[in-house]
Amino acid sequence: MKENYEVTSRRIEITGLVEVLQEIIDDGSKMPFSKKVMVDKEEIVNILDEIVQVIPEDLRTAQWVLSEKDRILTEAKTEYERTKAEVDRMMREKVDNHDIVKEANIKAQEIINKAQTEAKLVKLSARDYADSLLSDLDSEIKEKNQQMMLNFKNLFEGFVQEYNKNFNTTSNTIKENIKELREMK
């Protein structure tokens, strides 16, 4: 349960950092006659560094889940081997009593089946958890990337429009000056 809280906390942290980045862009000083915004480069770089530091933590969490799965499988196999050795010992001691040997075999098989079922469930749960975590992370990164690309596109389009407008104004002024010069006598 603690791991789930930590993963959710990191997801919230990444989302919060991206939202802070968006706020910095939104609150940046507007450039006169354009849609450009001035922002503090160092502040943006620091936030991006924090995002880069948080993302690998989620990957380490997924690796921990996978290693935990392997540990549990190893413990189950060890328990299986121990139980099998115990059953073998019991069988040797009770060879004369056929019912006890049958009962021990049944119990051993039940333990093996239970260990295999639990191992399979742990493996599937770990895989599903890691898949879900990585899918969520991928979706969040793609969504935030699309938002940032749209913001950059809008900023660039505003710059081009303002440049074109200024260029046309300057060109018209030059043409008017040329016309006045030609009309002078």
PyMOL commands that set and color helices and strands:
alter all, ss='L'
color gray80, all
select helices_A, chain A and resi 2-27+41-93+98-183
alter helices_A, ss='H'
color red, helices_A
select strands_A, chain A and resi 29-30+37-38
alter strands_A, ss='S'
color yellow, strands_A
deselect
rebuild
show_as cartoon
